[in-house]
Amino acid sequence: MSESCFICNKHNGDLQTSGVMIYEDEFVYVGHIDKGGKPSYLGHIMIDLKRHAPSLGDMTMDEAKAFGIIMARVSKAIKETEKAEHIYAAVSGNSVPHLHMHIIPRYPNTPKEYWGAWEVYDWPEAPFGKNAEIIQVCERIKNYLEENPHE
């Protein structure tokens, strides 16, 4: 753990973030993106490696297996529960050097000029919500994962 790391502090319980925990095991934590109280793009999910490691290449094989499986399961859950037509995934590490993946849905009727992991945010009709709506999204995804443990 790094005391100055946002993600480590989140996992340690030192920070309150939007939504509720969607999934957690010994290797990964899954929750909704937090925009500091501002409305968030609904369904923008974060998969965090629990151990403080900066990049994909720093994972152990057990961590990589857990990360890959939950990435696929969460993506399927978002398509099923939120009716997303496409899922974008991004790992950057530029602003927070702790491995985390953005899982970002694209919803039906999104114009092509707004297709892309970050471009969907600019669509004027994009679904944004505050914590109450974020919690509902988290609960739907969490329930899907619990009800479909092998998908």
N, C-alpha and C positions, 0 to 999 in steps of 0.2 A: 504494500500500500504506500502511496505517496500522499503526504499530508496536504500538498498544494493541488492535488488532482481533483477536479470536479467529480469525475465518475467514482473515484475511490471514496470521496466524502459522501456521495449519494448512497453508495452501498453500505457505508458505515453508519448511516442514519443521521448524519450531520446536516443534511439538506432535505427539505420537503419539495417534491416535484409533483407535477400534474398527474392526474390519473391514479391508477392502482397497479400493483405488480401483476403482470400477465402470466409470467412463468419464471421459475428460478430453479436451478439445480446447483451442483457443486462447481460448475464451470461457467455458466452464463446467467445473465439477468435480462429479462425482457420487460420493457415498459414503453409508454408513450413519450414522444418528445415533449420537452418542457420549454416554454417560451417566456418564462418569468412572469406568469400571470396574464400575458397577452394571449389573444386567441391563437390556437394552433391549428394547423392543417390536420383534419381528422383522419386518423389511421396511420399517421407518420410514426412508425414504431422504431424503437432503438433496441438493438441487441448488444449488450455489453459483455465483454469477457470479464469475469470477476477478478481474476488475477491482474495486477498492474503490468501490462505488457503493451508496447507501443504499436505493433503492427501485426498483420496477418502472418508474416514470416516468423514471428516470435512465439507462436502458439506451439504447445506440445501436440502430439498426434491425438491424444484423448480430448484436449480442448478443441482441436480442429473438427473432430468428429461431432462433438456436442454442438459446436457453433454451426456447422453445416446442416445438421439435422433440424435444429430449431429454426434456422433461416428458411428451410423448405416448409416446415410445418406452419410457421407464422404466415408465410406468404400465401399458402393455401387457405389458411383460416381467414385472412383478410379478403381474399377473392370470394369465399363463401359467405362470410358474415356481413361484409361491407359492400359486396357486389362490385368490387374493383375489377376492371377489365385487363389491367396490366400492373405488374409490380416492378418498381425500380429498386436497385440495391446500390449503396455507395459506402465506401470506406475511404476516408480522407486522412484524418489524423493531424491536419494542419493546426487546428485551434486547441484540441485536447489530445495529448499524446498518450491516450489509453485506448486500446482497441475497442471500437464500437462500430456497428453497422447500421446505417439508415435503411429502413424498409419503407418505401414510399409508394402508396397506391396511386394509380391513375383511374379516375372514375369515368363511367360512360358519358358520352357527349362532350368530353374535354376536347376543345378544338386543337387541331394538329400543331398550331403555333405554340401551344402550351404543353406539348409532350416533352417530357424529360424530368429527371429527378427533382430539379430545382425549379424548372419552368412551370410546373403545376401550381406552384405558389402564386404565380402572377395572374392566373386565370381569375377574372372578376367574379365568376360564379363558383369558385372552388369552395368546398365545404370546410369552413372554419368553425371552431367552437371553443368554449371555455371549459373549465374543469368538470362541470356537470355532464356535458356532452362527451368529454374525453373519458370520464369514468365509464359511461355507457358503452363506448367503443371497446375499452379495455375489458370490460366484463363479457361482452359478446365474444371477443377473441379468446379470452381465458376459458370460457365455457366450451367453446368449440374444441380447443386443445384437450380439455379434460374429457369431453365426450367422444373424442376421436384420437385416442392415444397412439394409434399406429398409422396415422395419416400425417 
